[in-house]
Amino acid sequence: MARSAVPTVAAYLAGAVGALNILRAVHPAFRRTHLAETLGVLPGVAGSLAGATSLVAGIVLVMLAHALRRRKRRAWRMVVVLLSVSAVVELLRWGHVLSGVVTIAVVVMLLSAREEFYALSDPRTRWRALWVLLGLGVTDVVVGWALVTSHSRAAIGTPDAGDRLQEVLLGLVGVDGPILFADPRTADLVYFSLLGLGALTAVTTIYLALRPERPAARMNGEQEREVRRLLTEHGARDSLGYFASRRDKSVIFSPSGKAAVSYRVTAGVMLASGDPIGDVEAWPGAIALFMDEARRHAWVPAVIGCSRTGGTVWCRQAGLSAWEIGDEAIVDVAGFGLEGHRMRNVRQMVHRVERAGYACEVRRVAELGPDERQAIRHAVAAWRGPGSERGFSMALGRLADPADPGCVVVTARQAGDPGTVPAPWGDLKAVLQFVPWGSRDLSLDVMCRDPAADPGLNELMIVELLRAAPGLGVTRVSLNFALFREALAGGERLGAGPVLRAWRALLIFLSRWFQIETLYRFNAKFRPGWEPRFVIFPTTRELPRIGFAALQAEGFIPSALLRGRFAKRVG
């Protein structure tokens, strides 16, 4: 067997044995079958243990199997130690020599391939796992002692302190102790309570010990300057490029320093967004270092929101797969206008809002004074409430910041009633912020308004930006990202198939929470061009994990789910 295949084989073996132990616990009659007796020679099969203990052993083995498949060094050490102890125990037990020999063979296989288990776990959780083990262990003994003592009256005889301690320690690992209870229900209560405490301690400790590292995502000043330099030289390639300067992302530069990939580690996923920034010729170097870092820490590499060009390079250089997840709406300034029947809805909304007394200003951040910048931040924070959206792939994470003088801010105000007490930010009713896309174009970052403002205000602000764009030297404006736009548009066409119609119906249902259809309809009002965006992933089985990590990075989990509010865009 090739050494490189040992982690996979060991993972499947551990998973199979864990599943067998769980099966033995759930279906005790399985123990009496010939198959169970034959499989009893496998290392780790809890053949002689109680059913509940077999269940705990199965869960632990399944956890270790996942870590072994990720080539975790710490999981390899645990398995080698556990199997070595198991081999000694089996060889000392009469009639279990075959099982001991098989266990030794597995240990030898793991030792011979130790270089294949190179992935690092979170170094911070090593000591945390030890302290949790000690803390929970002491708690288990105290709680177990109290439990046994409170039921000692139901015991046969008079157990002393030594019997009680032995009953607790053995019960934590699922073994019956020396105390016998007259009532079977009391015996079951004590047994399963102690076993539950022991199982909780074991599972928690192993989880912390094998937990993937989650480094603090931050970009220092020097890295930010290098990212801005690359954006100045090559920022026109990708409308999402400027979001790479978000300061709560980490960054990896190519060996030449001519390209970089920004990312964040979430839920064990090394998540990049958009295309690499910098010279396309240097992208492969940055991608290779990105993949090396992911392998080193057993992170799942993934990219959300990359373009067709970026996806092609990622797939070719890293051996990954791509899936189109939606389209970006890009408006051509020269071809935009409110004339014609197709723009009737936008035209009517804009005129109605203008008649309501709203007026807009379009300015660069460099033109805003300190007081106005602060007022804008306070207003947006108040409108969003305590659960402010965080964003990741299409959000800069800072608003009206002097470090971003090229950003464009659109503000909307309404002539108010003189008797109305003004808010701390005055008559400000809505704010849009656009980040630079190269030297001539813009990409939408923030869209936020007073919940009490009139409908149609966002449409007015975008129209005013497009009207002012020629004076700013802007030729294209990127709006929101429309998730699964092709399915929404194709599912409503005449002759759409049943599968496409069902997929569209599911998306509309999910739009109650994620605003999928709402964003598509809003973008489509401005008759944009559509540019496809892709998610890049290693294998299909990793997609649920990548999806969860993306939702968490975008700020949808857990706070948005608990509040029932979701951010305005999906990256």
C-alpha angles and dihedrals in degrees: 000000000000112000091230089064094053096088091053093045092046091049094051091045092050091046092049093048090046091051089048091053091049090049091051090052096046095043109032090180088068089072091069095054123103090239091059092050091050093048090048090089090067115104113255097023105137094216099151098037129095119271095251091050089050088055092054091047089051093052092049092050092050089052091050091047091058091050092047091053087053087052093240111181092208092053090051090054092049093050094047092051094045094047092047091054090044091052092053092048093048093048091051091051114084113244096018100089093114092054090049092051092050090049092051090050091054091049091051090050091052093047092050091055099041092126089064091065098072104132115119126226124211105292090206092062095055093079092031089058090050093050091045090051092051094043096047091041092057090044091050092053093048094046092042092050090052091047095050092043093051090055098039091105089067091054124105105248126353112298115208128215093273092053091050093050091048090048090053097046094047092042092056089064094041100259123131113248132214095272117096120200123210093214114062091208091057090048091051092047093053094042098049093040092055092043091051091053091049093047092050090051093048096046094045093049094048092046092054093044093052097036113131117245116262107193120202106265108229139138117214124216096262093049091049091052090052091048090051090049091054090047091052091053101036107010094116091072096075131027089213094051096100091058087068086078090067104130098221091065129088120227136211119199126206116250089259093048090233096112138029142188120213118205148155129217111231128165091348092308121120096216122194124182132212123348124321110270124236134035113358090220089062096047095093091059093053092044092051091053090046091054092045090054091049092051092046092058098031091244121155108244115223141156126204127197100011122154127244091264093048092046091051092053093045093051094045097046101036102030092239132144130240135218125186107233103174149314136275117229112230120182120206105221095207092055098044123107141139095235123110138043095281091062095045095107094051092044093053094047092049093050092047093052092046090053088052088065102261120146130181136212124200115201142150116252088245088065094056121094122229093255094051092047090053092047091052092052092048092049095050092046091052094047093049094047127207093319098065114181114251107194129186119193100036104022129084096205095224132074130212090348117174087224088069104053092157094061116107121225123198115197128188124203134180128210101247136207109275089227094055117102105240121233119244088261093051121227094338110140107171142006134203123185124194124191124214118270101198115311099309111032140061137220124203115250111161130023113176135148142172107278088226094056120111120269113259095042093115090052090052092051094050091048091050090050091051090048091051094042097092090055089052092049091247119149103172134030123198114211131184125328114250111215114220092351093163091058093048094047097039095045092062096048121106110267097021112159125246093253093053092045091050091049090050091049090053091050091050089051091051089048088077086077108016101039091228097149093036093059092046092051092046093050093045091059091074094052094235131176114253124231116190120236126200142204115222118209140163102230137358093246089063094057096090090051092046091048091052091048091049092051090048093049092048089054098250094117129091107345097041093049092050092049096040090232124119134193122261097250142036117214 
